[in-house]
Amino acid sequence: MTASTATAPDLAPTASRPDAPARRSGSRGVDVSVTGLTVIGPFIALAIAIPLLWGRLVSVRDLAIAAALYAVSGLGIAVGYHRLFTHRAFTANRPLKIALAAAGSMAVEGSVIGWAANHRRHHRFSDRPGDPHSPNLSGTGPARRFRGMVHAHVGWLFREDGTDPERYVADLMADRDLVLMGRLWGVFAVGSLVVPFGLGWVLSGTLTGAVVTFLWAGVVRMALLHHVTWSINSVCHTFGRRPFRTRDGSRNVAALSVLSFGESFHNLHHAYPVSARHGVLPHQVDLAAATIKWFERAGWATDVHWPEATRLVALRTGGSAPAGPPSARRPSAVAEPSGGPTGRGLVMTGVRRSSVDELDELGERE
């Protein structure tokens, strides 16, 4: 059901609906404890480890392992959880689909089912009541704005989740591979912390070496990626540029583009959710889009929704004008950036419409 045809009850936030899933208090307590450990744990680990490991804190080897795991898990979120599973920006063959679900699980941000459901709900109610992590609903004034930022960054993680997966990701729940990967996400999450410990032990031959590698390639890598992801919710709905029309406060923040693999070009994403490329303007580096292009050339990704030149022109505001919906639906031709990940130049090519275009456009048309 699209926003234009939904009835009033369907537009209410899921948490207020009588059919929203109930959660047992015991399960909720476990969820809060795990979330707290994930958010606060890395800082506690650093506070304990730094005095013990002073003078031998980091090596090129540790940073290389951390960078590799950051790239795998970060692209698992940007390419897999976000652009593939949430927005269907392309179609992946089965091995790639499973690999991206596994890589996203290694980011320790939850299961693919829950992550996609929350994000689709975010688009449905972006910066309006019902948005699970908007920074713009706490009122005006410095104190209220700061409180909104804290809520959008980490506060929302500790609140009761009223997102109904059956409402938002019924398509993913019908995919047996993704249901299984959703159940196994914790195994991959723990594995992403065990692997650096094991590599450190093997490569250094000492327990100290294993702990140091675990610290940088496990804990610090995980924490950095978490805060980059959460910054898309908080920073990219508060600061930055708005070159494209939307009905919410989404913004582009170029400073986060490399660390977020292009996810911080958030204004374009909200204006054009199904686009496989978020960094569409000159000199915008979108590593996730470059990765999808590589998958397409390898034959592992098909039906890629590259942005259309005509639609990009229609969506441009020429500055920070009030947001508004796109004036027309997508035609059958799309624009494929020809200049690599910076998006310099556009050439036209045909592509089939996604079967979930209407869901992806909910955030634009309300």
C-alpha positions as CSV (number, residue, x, y, z in Angstrom):
1,M,0.0,0.0,0.0
2,T,1.4,3.4,-1.0
3,A,1.2,6.5,1.1
4,S,-1.3,8.0,-1.3
5,T,-3.8,5.2,-0.8
6,A,-3.2,4.3,2.9
7,T,-6.0,4.8,5.4
8,A,-5.5,6.8,8.6
9,P,-4.9,3.8,10.8
10,D,-2.1,2.6,8.5
11,L,-0.4,5.9,8.8
12,A,-0.1,5.7,12.6
13,P,3.3,4.8,14.0
14,T,3.5,1.0,14.5
15,A,4.1,1.3,18.2
16,S,0.5,2.7,18.7
17,R,-1.2,0.1,16.5
18,P,-3.1,-2.7,18.3
19,D,-1.5,-5.3,16.1
20,A,2.1,-4.2,16.9
21,P,4.1,-7.1,18.3
22,A,4.2,-7.3,22.0
23,R,7.6,-8.0,23.7
24,R,8.1,-9.8,27.0
25,S,9.7,-7.7,29.7
26,G,12.5,-10.3,30.1
27,S,13.4,-10.2,26.5
28,R,13.3,-6.4,26.6
29,G,15.7,-6.4,29.5
30,V,18.1,-8.7,27.6
31,D,17.9,-6.4,24.5
32,V,18.7,-3.3,26.6
33,S,21.6,-5.0,28.3
34,V,23.1,-6.2,25.0
35,T,22.6,-2.7,23.4
36,G,24.2,-1.1,26.4
37,L,27.2,-3.4,26.2
38,T,27.5,-2.7,22.5
39,V,27.4,1.0,22.9
40,I,29.4,1.4,26.1
41,G,31.5,-1.7,26.0
42,P,34.1,-0.5,23.5
43,F,34.9,2.6,25.7
44,I,35.2,0.4,28.8
45,A,37.5,-2.0,27.0
46,L,39.7,0.9,25.8
47,A,39.9,2.4,29.3
48,I,41.1,-0.9,30.7
49,A,43.4,-1.9,27.8
50,I,45.3,1.4,27.3
51,P,47.0,1.5,30.6
52,L,47.9,-2.2,30.3
53,L,49.2,-1.9,26.8
54,W,50.9,1.5,26.9
55,G,53.9,1.6,24.6
56,R,52.8,-1.3,22.4
57,L,49.3,-0.1,21.5
58,V,49.2,-0.5,17.7
59,S,51.0,-1.8,14.7
60,V,50.6,-1.6,11.0
61,R,49.5,-5.2,11.0
62,D,46.7,-4.4,13.5
63,L,45.5,-1.4,11.5
64,A,45.6,-3.4,8.2
65,I,43.4,-6.1,9.8
66,A,41.1,-3.4,11.2
67,A,40.8,-1.7,7.9
68,A,40.0,-5.0,6.1
69,L,37.3,-5.9,8.6
70,Y,35.9,-2.4,8.5
71,A,35.6,-2.5,4.7
72,V,33.9,-5.9,4.7
73,S,31.4,-5.1,7.5
74,G,30.9,-1.5,6.3
75,L,30.1,-2.5,2.8
76,G,27.9,-5.3,4.2
77,I,25.8,-2.5,5.7
78,A,26.0,0.0,2.9
79,V,25.7,-2.4,-0.1
80,G,23.8,-5.3,1.5
81,Y,21.6,-4.2,4.4
82,H,20.8,-0.8,3.0
83,R,20.9,-0.6,-0.8
84,L,20.1,-4.2,-1.6
85,F,17.8,-5.6,1.2
86,T,16.1,-2.4,2.3
87,H,15.7,-0.5,-1.0
88,R,16.2,-3.2,-3.7
89,A,18.6,-0.9,-5.7
90,F,19.8,-4.0,-7.5
91,T,19.2,-7.8,-7.7
92,A,22.0,-10.1,-6.3
93,N,22.6,-13.7,-7.2
94,R,22.2,-16.1,-4.3
95,P,25.8,-16.4,-3.3
96,L,26.2,-12.6,-3.3
97,K,23.0,-12.2,-1.4
98,I,24.1,-14.5,1.3
99,A,27.6,-13.1,1.4
100,L,26.3,-9.5,1.9
101,A,23.9,-10.6,4.6
102,A,26.9,-12.3,6.4
103,A,29.1,-9.2,5.9
104,G,26.4,-6.9,7.3
105,S,25.9,-9.1,10.3
106,M,29.6,-8.7,11.1
107,A,29.0,-5.0,11.7
108,V,27.1,-6.0,14.9
109,E,24.1,-3.8,14.1
110,G,21.5,-6.5,14.3
111,S,19.8,-8.9,11.9
112,V,19.1,-8.0,8.3
113,I,15.4,-8.4,9.0
114,G,15.3,-6.0,11.9
115,W,17.7,-3.5,10.3
116,A,15.7,-3.3,7.1
117,A,12.4,-3.0,8.9
118,N,13.6,-0.1,11.0
119,H,15.0,1.7,8.0
120,R,11.9,1.3,5.9
121,R,9.9,2.7,8.8
122,H,12.3,5.6,9.0
123,H,11.6,6.4,5.3
124,R,7.9,6.0,5.9
125,F,7.8,8.6,8.6
126,S,11.1,10.5,8.0
127,D,11.4,13.4,10.5
128,R,7.7,13.0,11.6
129,P,6.1,11.1,14.5
130,G,6.7,7.4,13.9
131,D,10.3,7.9,12.7
132,P,12.3,5.7,15.1
133,H,15.4,8.0,15.1
134,S,14.7,11.5,14.0
135,P,16.7,14.3,15.6
136,N,14.1,16.9,14.6
137,L,11.1,16.0,16.9
138,S,12.3,17.3,20.2
139,G,11.5,20.9,19.7
140,T,13.5,24.1,19.1
141,G,16.3,25.7,21.2
142,P,19.9,24.4,21.8
143,A,19.0,22.0,24.6
144,R,16.1,20.4,22.8
145,R,18.1,20.1,19.6
146,F,21.0,18.5,21.5
147,R,18.5,16.1,23.1
148,G,17.2,15.2,19.6
149,M,20.7,14.6,18.3
150,V,21.4,12.2,21.2
151,H,18.2,10.4,20.6
152,A,18.9,10.0,16.9
153,H,22.5,8.9,17.5
154,V,22.1,6.3,20.3
155,G,19.0,7.1,22.5
156,W,16.6,5.4,20.1
157,L,18.4,2.1,20.5
158,F,17.3,1.9,24.2
159,R,13.6,2.6,23.5
160,E,10.9,0.0,22.9
161,D,11.0,-1.1,19.3
162,G,7.5,-0.9,17.8
163,T,8.5,-1.8,14.3
164,D,6.5,-4.7,12.9
165,P,8.6,-6.8,10.5
166,E,5.5,-8.3,8.9
167,R,4.3,-4.9,8.0
168,Y,7.6,-3.5,6.7
169,V,9.7,-6.4,5.4
170,A,7.2,-9.1,4.4
171,D,9.3,-9.6,1.2
172,L,12.4,-10.4,3.2
173,M,10.6,-12.7,5.6
174,A,9.5,-14.7,2.6
175,D,13.1,-15.3,1.7
176,R,14.3,-18.4,3.5
177,D,17.9,-17.5,3.0
178,L,17.5,-14.2,4.7
179,V,15.4,-15.6,7.5
180,L,18.2,-18.1,8.2
181,M,20.8,-15.4,8.0
182,G,18.7,-13.3,10.3
183,R,18.7,-16.1,12.9
184,L,22.5,-16.6,12.5
185,W,23.5,-12.9,12.6
186,G,24.9,-13.2,16.2
187,V,27.2,-16.0,15.0
188,F,28.7,-13.7,12.4
189,A,28.8,-10.8,14.8
190,V,30.8,-12.8,17.4
191,G,32.9,-14.2,14.6
192,S,33.9,-10.6,13.6
193,L,35.4,-10.2,17.1
194,V,36.9,-13.7,17.3
195,V,38.7,-13.5,14.0
196,P,41.0,-10.5,14.9
197,F,41.8,-12.2,18.2
198,G,42.8,-15.4,16.4
199,L,44.8,-13.6,13.7
200,G,46.6,-11.6,16.4
201,W,47.5,-14.8,18.2
202,V,48.7,-16.6,15.0
203,L,50.7,-13.7,13.6
204,S,52.3,-12.5,16.9
205,G,52.5,-15.8,18.7
206,T,51.5,-14.1,22.0
207,L,48.4,-13.5,24.0
208,T,49.3,-9.9,24.2
209,G,49.4,-9.6,20.4
210,A,46.0,-11.4,20.2
211,V,44.5,-8.9,22.7
212,V,46.0,-5.9,20.9
213,T,44.7,-7.0,17.5
214,F,41.3,-7.8,19.1
215,L,41.2,-4.3,20.6
216,W,41.9,-2.4,17.3
217,A,40.4,-4.8,14.6
218,G,37.6,-5.9,16.8
219,V,36.4,-3.4,19.4
220,V,37.6,-0.1,17.9
221,R,36.7,-1.1,14.4
222,M,33.2,-2.1,15.5
223,A,32.7,1.1,17.5
224,L,33.9,3.4,14.7
225,L,31.5,1.8,12.2
226,H,28.6,2.0,14.7
227,H,29.1,5.7,15.2
228,V,29.5,6.4,11.5
229,T,26.2,4.5,10.9
230,W,24.5,6.4,13.7
231,S,25.8,9.7,12.4
232,I,23.7,9.2,9.3
233,N,20.7,9.3,11.6
234,S,21.8,12.3,13.7
235,V,24.4,14.4,11.8
236,C,22.9,13.9,8.3
237,H,19.5,15.0,9.5
238,T,20.9,18.1,11.2
239,F,23.9,19.5,9.4
240,G,25.1,19.7,5.7
241,R,23.8,20.6,2.3
242,R,20.4,20.0,0.7
243,P,20.9,20.1,-3.1
244,F,17.8,17.9,-3.7
245,R,14.1,18.3,-2.8
246,T,12.7,16.2,0.1
247,R,10.0,16.6,2.6
248,D,12.4,15.9,5.5
249,G,15.6,17.2,7.0
250,S,18.0,14.8,5.2
251,R,21.4,16.4,4.3
252,N,24.6,15.6,2.5
253,V,27.7,15.5,4.7
254,A,30.8,15.0,2.5
255,A,33.2,14.7,5.5
256,L,31.7,11.3,6.3
257,S,31.6,10.0,2.8
258,V,34.7,7.8,2.8
259,L,34.1,6.3,6.2
260,S,30.4,5.7,5.4
261,F,31.1,4.3,1.9
262,G,28.9,7.1,0.4
263,E,26.0,6.7,2.8
264,S,26.4,10.3,4.0
265,F,25.1,11.7,0.8
266,H,21.8,11.3,2.6
267,N,19.8,14.1,1.0
268,L,20.0,12.4,-2.4
269,H,19.1,9.1,-0.8
270,H,15.9,10.4,0.7
271,A,15.0,12.2,-2.6
272,Y,15.7,9.1,-4.6
273,P,15.7,6.0,-2.3
274,V,16.0,3.3,-5.0
275,S,19.1,4.8,-6.5
276,A,22.1,2.5,-6.3
277,R,24.4,5.6,-6.2
278,H,24.0,8.2,-3.5
279,G,27.0,10.4,-4.4
280,V,25.7,11.6,-7.8
281,L,27.2,15.1,-8.0
282,P,30.8,15.9,-9.2
283,H,33.6,14.8,-6.9
284,Q,31.3,12.9,-4.6
285,V,33.0,9.6,-3.7
286,D,30.6,6.7,-3.3
287,L,32.5,3.5,-2.6
288,A,29.3,1.4,-2.1
289,A,28.2,2.4,-5.6
290,A,31.6,1.6,-7.0
291,T,31.3,-1.9,-5.4
292,I,27.9,-2.4,-6.9
293,K,29.3,-1.5,-10.3
294,W,32.0,-4.0,-9.8
295,F,29.4,-6.7,-8.9
296,E,27.4,-5.8,-12.0
297,R,30.4,-6.1,-14.2
298,A,31.2,-9.5,-12.7
299,G,27.6,-10.6,-13.5
300,W,26.7,-11.0,-9.8
301,A,24.4,-8.0,-9.7
302,T,21.6,-7.3,-12.2
303,D,18.8,-4.8,-12.6
304,V,20.9,-2.1,-11.0
305,H,19.0,1.2,-10.5
306,W,21.5,3.8,-11.5
307,P,20.2,7.3,-11.2
308,E,18.4,9.0,-14.1
309,A,19.8,12.2,-15.4
310,T,16.3,13.7,-16.0
311,R,15.1,12.9,-12.5
312,L,18.2,14.3,-10.9
313,V,17.7,17.6,-12.7
314,A,14.0,17.6,-11.6
315,L,15.0,17.0,-8.0
316,R,17.7,19.7,-7.8
317,T,16.7,22.7,-5.7
318,G,19.6,24.9,-6.6
319,G,20.3,25.5,-2.9
320,S,18.5,25.0,0.4
321,A,14.9,25.5,-0.8
322,P,12.0,23.9,1.0
323,A,11.8,20.2,0.3
324,G,9.1,18.8,-2.0
325,P,8.2,15.5,-3.7
326,P,9.5,14.5,-7.2
327,S,7.1,15.6,-9.9
328,A,7.0,12.4,-11.8
329,R,7.6,8.7,-11.4
330,R,10.7,7.0,-12.9
331,P,10.8,6.5,-16.7
332,S,12.3,3.3,-18.1
333,A,15.7,4.8,-18.8
334,V,18.2,5.5,-16.1
335,A,21.4,7.5,-16.0
336,E,24.5,5.5,-15.2
337,P,27.5,7.6,-14.0
338,S,30.4,7.0,-16.4
339,G,33.2,8.5,-14.3
340,G,33.7,6.0,-11.6
341,P,32.7,6.5,-8.0
342,T,32.9,10.3,-8.2
343,G,29.8,10.3,-10.5
344,R,31.3,12.6,-13.2
345,G,29.3,12.4,-16.4
346,L,26.0,10.6,-17.1
347,V,25.1,8.2,-19.9
348,M,21.6,6.8,-20.5
349,T,20.9,3.1,-20.3
350,G,17.7,1.0,-19.9
351,V,16.8,-0.9,-16.8
352,R,13.7,-2.7,-15.4
353,R,11.7,-1.0,-12.6
354,S,12.1,-2.6,-9.2
355,S,9.2,-4.6,-7.9
356,V,9.3,-2.6,-4.7
357,D,9.6,1.0,-6.1
358,E,6.4,2.0,-4.4
359,L,7.7,1.0,-1.0
360,D,11.0,2.7,-1.6
361,E,9.2,6.0,-2.5
362,L,7.0,6.1,0.6
363,G,9.4,8.5,2.2
364,E,9.2,10.9,-0.7
365,R,5.5,11.0,-1.4
366,E,4.0,11.7,2.1
